[in-house]
Amino acid sequence: GLPTLTTNCSNNFGPYQFPEKLIPILILNALDERPLPVYGDGANVRDWLFVADHCRGIATVLDHGVVGETYNIGARCEKSNLEIAHSVCSMLDDLAPRSRGHYSDLITFVADRPGHDRRYAIDPGKMESSLNWRPLETFESALRKTIVWYLKNIPWANEVSDRDWTDLHYGAESMASAH
């Protein structure tokens, strides 16, 4: 058979994340003074993992994992969506203050998606015990790096958010057939 290694991960975030995802949309909407959408009551919980730590985890599995095994790569960093929104706002208040008020003033609760899971989390115990792997970044250090990256790369985010860019890189026909 084919020698395989399988990894599963928790929610990733970091530079170059497509702007439709929670953390980038919070950052970019805040900077544009637009509402910061939080689903339902904001209590949905996710385990958050910085993308560079995820990449290190994959490399660790490739280098030291046992063929046929599955490894969960997570950060043991469970936070509610509302906590994420407040963390982003607080950090933006420090890094790029608004001219009036605080970014948290922009938090807006929106209707929850039907069937939206209340919690996504994985147990990275096997990564920790078998491969001696743990994330290097704290949530706060990773979030700061992410926000600083977006502050320096707003043109990129605007470009990939543009419908023409999506059509060019993913093809309007393939996008239409996917729906």
Buried (B, 14 or more C-beta within 10 A) or exposed (E): EEEEBEBEBBBBBBBEBEBEEBBBBBBBBBBEEEEBBBBBEBBBBBBBBBBBBBEBBBEBBEEEBEEEBEBBBBBBBBBBBBBBBBBBBBBBBEEBEBEEEBBBEBBEBEEBEEEEEEEBBBEBEBBBEBBEBBBEBEBEEBBBBBBBBBEEEEEBBEEBBEEEEBBEEEEEEEEEEEE
